[in-house]
Amino acid sequence: MSRIHDALRKAAQEKPESPKHAAPPRPTPSFEPSPSPRSPEPEPSAEMGDIEVYIQNARRVDYNPLSDALLVNPSKPREAPAEEFRTLRTRLNHLQTLQPLHTLVVTSASPAEGKSFTASNLALTQAQLADKRVLLADFDFRRPTVDKTFQVPISPGMTNYLQGTASLGDILMRVNDSNLYITTAGDAVPNPLELLNLRECQSLIGELRSHFDWVIIDSPPLLFAADGNLLATMCDGTILVVRIGTTTFDSVSRALQSLCENNVLGIVVNGARRGELYSKYTYYHDYYSYGDDAADEPKSTESESEYVEAE
């Protein structure tokens, strides 16, 4: 028995006892950082950093609007239609002092209610202020109008930028030396909504709001395409245009309910007759003299033609 104890004691002395839970071997120190397990965050587009350069070097185009586009005449600022858009401008600029408001979607419930007419004239009126830099962007890829209204090439435009075939510098235009910049819709595409869903679209709108006082977006009607609803989620505010005698209460209700964001700033009523517009200005036009151009001022006896959207 003693020989057994001697053998066990000898074996214990030759083989040290191992710990119950051996620690894993420590890695060799390295001076190079190990790769992050997370996928890298998307980097901003290289040209986004050059956006101010693109604005400063934007291609100049003459102000030569379509004759029947019904744009306000800068040389006749006292005309009633121009005064109505200045009133709208004043209200929007006041709202801008109360909340972050730089990107604006102008849309309607149905086609031919005056959304493009309103967007173009609002952009022109805002750009008349010396301290306002304004961009009118045509995001109505289904029925674009900005190119026709200002008589400029439709391509390259916004669809070309979103597809990566044109840069921002290629699509940005400046109207003479004014504060008004425009981008057209671009080449026709079979998938307008898919283009608007691209990350590049939201990134572009977000960057533009940092470089323009107002980005006014012309979008498709709400009840005929989902484009306007999607654009409204990317912008600070929405204006709904309705036409007297055409837009129904039901269509307005359904259009408002379709919006994902509750950011409707107001409703613009279009299609008022000239007599209705001019009646409240008749006293001032008749009483005060404005010089040699007084004879060119509109009178309340003008024909009862209507202002409609040039589409």
Secondary structure, 3 states (H helix, E strand, C coil): CHHHHHHHHHHHHHCCCCCCCCCCCCCCCCCCCCCCCCCCCCCCCHHHHHHHHHHHCCEEECCCCCCCCCCCCCCCCCCHHHHHHHHHHHHHHHHHHHCCCCEEEEEECCCCCCHHHHHHHHHHHHHCCCCCCEEEEECCCCCCCHHHHHCCCCCCCHHHHHCCCCCHHHHCEEECCCCEEEECCCCCCCCHHHHHCCHHHHHHHHHHCCCCCEEEEECCCCCCCCHHHHHHHHCCEEEEEEECCCCCHHHHHHHHHHCCCCCEEEEEEECCEHHHHHHHHHHHHHHCCCCHHHHHCCCCCCCCCECCCCC
